[in-house]
Amino acid sequence: MVLETLNPMHYNITSLVPDTMPVATVPILILMCFLFLMWNHEETSSIPGPGYCMGIGPLISHGRFLWMGVGNACNYYNKTYGEFVRVWISGEETFIISK
């Protein structure tokens, strides 16, 4: 009888987790979703160009300039977005003005 009470397999593991755990999880998940939406929120710019999209846009923009070169990348963005374009080079917002 004493050995049976000391056996850890005798206890149900779910009885060790408090009942308030699922209740506390829901507000934390809602808060995390809200913070994720706030982090992704992008104010629309009147200047055309590739989107920011959680920092992926600047990486793609910078990679295109490294891969294609400045002249070809500028021509690509001007054909795609027009004469006045906002892009990111080395993480800084850069404006390309051409005609």
Secondary structure, DSSP 8 states (H G I E B T S, - for coil): -HHHHH-GGGS-GGGTS-THHHHHHHHHHHHHHHHHHHHH-----SS-S---GGGHHHHHHHHHHHHH-HHHHHHHHHHHH-SEEEEEETTEEEEEE--
